[in-house]
Amino acid sequence: MSGFEFVFSLFGLILGLALAEGLGGLARALKASHRVRIGWPTALLGLFVSCDVVTFWMYGWAVRDLIPISWPVLFGGFLVTALYYVAASLVFPDDPEEWTDLNAHFDKHRRKVIGALLLCNVALFATVIWLDGFPPLTLRSLVIAWSFFPVSALAIAAKDRRVTLGCLVWLIALYPLSAVWGAG
């Protein structure tokens, strides 16, 4: 077993549990949909968390040959993946039937969820810069990578739910955009 396989077995387990937690929350909400309105805010937040978890997993693979095996790396990776798990667990309530409208649950937890993902991405970018140096600033990197930070911060700070939803739409759109806008 390589050092990366050893380290990422823990990270992959927690990231997989984060995805399962988010999907389990969605399943519970869908089962209760005859009594609870899910709404776009919660759906978008769940999609954003899922996309970001998968992207973090992909970044882990991309930097696998650069990651030194050490206690700080293992513990730092644990903290980031634990944040992902907690964020995913906050998207949907444990008992959706306790809420008549999940928009109220969204309003209560969105700052914590988006803030956790912002922290995870700050840690990811800092690690990539530490391991591989500062990436070149191109129009693609400014739009796809660097716009994540101010848009996430705006989504956290916004008092108007419509602004937050616009930010979530932008953030979610970055994932397919990065796939079709080649790195070249």
C-alpha positions in Angstrom: 0.0 0.0 0.0 1.4 3.4 -1.0 1.5 6.3 1.4 -1.3 8.0 -0.6 -3.5 4.9 -0.4 -3.0 4.8 3.3 -3.8 8.5 3.8 -6.6 8.7 1.3 -8.3 5.6 2.7 -9.4 7.7 5.7 -10.2 10.8 3.6 -12.2 8.7 1.1 -14.1 7.0 3.8 -15.2 10.3 5.4 -15.9 11.9 2.0 -18.1 8.9 1.1 -19.9 9.2 4.4 -20.5 12.9 3.6 -22.1 12.0 0.3 -24.1 9.3 1.9 -25.3 11.7 4.6 -26.4 14.3 2.0 -28.2 11.6 -0.1 -29.8 10.1 3.1 -31.1 13.6 4.0 -32.5 14.0 0.5 -34.1 10.6 0.7 -35.8 11.4 4.0 -37.0 14.8 2.7 -38.4 13.1 -0.4 -40.2 10.5 1.7 -41.8 13.4 3.7 -42.5 15.5 0.6 -46.3 14.9 1.1 -46.0 17.0 4.3 -42.9 19.2 3.7 -42.0 21.5 0.9 -38.3 21.0 0.0 -37.8 24.1 -2.2 -35.1 25.3 -4.4 -32.8 26.7 -1.7 -32.3 23.4 0.0 -32.0 21.5 -3.3 -29.3 23.9 -4.6 -27.4 23.8 -1.3 -27.4 20.0 -1.4 -26.2 19.9 -5.0 -23.5 22.4 -4.2 -22.2 20.4 -1.3 -22.2 17.2 -3.4 -20.4 18.8 -6.3 -17.8 20.2 -4.0 -17.2 16.9 -2.1 -16.6 15.1 -5.5 -14.3 17.9 -6.6 -12.3 17.7 -3.5 -12.0 13.9 -4.0 -10.7 14.6 -7.6 -8.1 17.2 -6.3 -6.9 14.5 -3.9 -6.2 12.3 -6.8 -4.6 15.0 -8.8 -2.0 15.8 -6.1 -1.5 12.2 -4.9 2.2 12.2 -5.9 2.9 15.5 -4.1 1.3 14.7 -0.7 3.9 13.9 1.9 2.8 11.4 4.5 3.0 13.0 7.9 0.9 13.6 11.0 0.0 17.2 10.0 -1.2 16.1 6.6 -3.2 13.3 8.0 -4.8 15.5 10.7 -5.3 18.4 8.3 -7.0 16.1 5.8 -9.2 14.7 8.6 -10.3 18.2 9.6 -11.2 19.2 6.1 -13.1 15.9 5.4 -14.8 16.2 8.7 -16.0 19.7 7.8 -17.4 18.3 4.6 -19.3 15.6 6.6 -20.7 18.1 9.0 -21.7 20.5 6.2 -23.5 17.7 4.3 -25.3 16.6 7.5 -26.7 20.2 7.9 -28.3 20.5 4.5 -31.3 18.5 5.4 -33.0 18.2 8.8 -32.8 14.9 10.7 -36.6 14.7 10.7 -38.0 16.7 7.8 -41.5 16.3 9.1 -40.6 18.7 12.0 -40.4 21.4 9.3 -43.3 22.6 7.1 -41.0 24.2 4.7 -37.3 23.4 4.3 -36.6 27.0 3.3 -36.6 27.9 7.0 -34.1 25.1 7.7 -32.0 26.5 4.8 -32.1 30.0 6.3 -31.0 28.6 9.7 -28.0 26.5 8.4 -26.9 27.9 5.1 -24.1 30.1 6.5 -22.6 27.2 8.4 -22.8 24.9 5.4 -21.3 27.4 2.9 -18.8 28.6 5.4 -17.6 25.1 6.0 -17.1 24.6 2.2 -15.4 27.9 2.0 -12.9 26.8 4.7 -12.4 23.5 3.0 -11.6 25.2 -0.3 -9.2 27.7 1.4 -7.4 24.7 2.9 -7.4 22.9 -0.5 -6.0 25.9 -2.4 -3.4 26.6 0.3 -2.3 23.0 0.2 -2.1 23.0 -3.6 0.0 26.2 -3.5 2.2 24.8 -0.8 2.8 21.5 -2.7 3.0 22.8 -6.3 3.4 26.6 -6.2 1.0 29.3 -7.2 -0.9 28.4 -10.3 -0.7 30.8 -13.2 -3.5 33.4 -13.3 -5.5 33.0 -16.5 -9.0 34.0 -17.4 -10.1 30.4 -16.8 -8.5 30.2 -13.3 -9.9 33.6 -12.3 -13.4 32.5 -13.3 -13.5 28.9 -12.3 -11.2 28.7 -9.3 -10.8 32.2 -7.8 -14.4 33.4 -8.2 -15.3 30.7 -5.7 -14.0 32.7 -2.8 -15.8 36.1 -3.1 -19.0 34.4 -4.3 -19.0 32.1 -1.3 -18.3 35.0 1.0 -21.2 36.9 -0.6 -23.5 33.9 -0.2 -22.6 33.8 3.5 -23.0 37.5 4.1 -26.2 38.1 2.1 -29.3 38.9 4.0 -31.6 38.4 0.9 -32.2 34.7 0.1 -32.3 35.6 -3.7 -28.7 36.8 -3.5 -27.7 33.6 -1.8 -29.5 31.6 -4.4 -27.8 33.5 -7.2 -24.5 32.8 -5.6 -25.3 29.1 -5.3 -26.3 28.9 -9.0 -23.0 30.6 -9.9 -21.0 28.2 -7.7 -22.8 25.1 -9.0 -22.3 26.3 -12.6 -18.5 26.4 -12.0 -18.4 22.6 -11.9 -19.7 21.8 -15.4 -18.0 24.9 -16.7 -14.6 23.6 -15.6 -15.3 20.4 -17.4 -16.1 22.0 -20.8 -13.7 24.9 -20.5 -10.4 23.1 -21.1 -7.3 23.9 -19.1 -5.3 24.6 -22.2 
